C-alpha cells in the first residue's frame, strides 16, 4: 500500500489530515457513517471512547499537537 490512500483519504501529513477533517471525510469514515469508506479499512471499528476523543479533538480545532 505505501502512500496509497484507502478510500480516498490520505493521512500521511498533517495538511492532508486537516483537509480530510475539514471536508468531513475523516470523521465520516472513522464513525462509519453512511456513504463513507469505513476506517480502519477491513478491521474492527474503533471503540466509542476513542471516537469521542477524536471528535473532541476535531471540535476543538484539530490542532497539530
Secondary structure, DSSP 8 states (H G I E B T S, - for coil): -TT--GGG---SSHHHHHHHHHTSHHHHHHTT-TTS--SSTTS----HHHHHHHHHHHHTT----
